[in-house]
């Protein structure tokens, strides 16, 4: 981010602040803090992450934080991350360099900045594409995805959300239907149909 020194809000750094910046330029691995803002200290595991990533970590430069590679959420999000990587990674740029920029520029975070030059270079190389966050809200199948990307990537994220919710809700309804009538006919594909089928079974059960 370029600083406008002609702005009326610009305040030149003091001598102590300049010395502090020089110190941290030499001790590049040390984290620093100022009020509520802080950066991490670089650890040996960060170098392992850059040069020898484990599994899904190779896409870590996008900001992905998916730990359980056997979980349902991982399986749902995996195609989106592959599509983002395809769009974000420059053809002649190795992923290790993007992970290097992610650590030393963005402090291995989507909100912190360790070095603005490296941070901006990562954004330029990846066209600003990033995985911001994912979570489940009201139920385990209510998946919410937040990314920075083009419209078709946003559309893919929306489709994954809706598909994940539909499958999860249908499975939940089917379990309730079979609990009432183990021999019930199950036709997958519609939440609305299962809700009506369950409502009918519950009404018949209440009449008994």
URCORJO-V638322 format. One record per helix or strand of 3 or more residues. SS is the DSSP state (~ for helix, > for strand). FROM is the first residue (numbers start at 0). TO is the last residue. If there is no record, write none. Layout:
BEGIN
ss:from:to
SS:FROM:TO
SS:FROM:TO
END
This chain:
BEGIN
ss:from:to
~:14:25
~:43:50
~:54:61
~:71:87
~:94:103
~:115:124
>:129:135
>:142:147
~:150:179
~:190:206
END
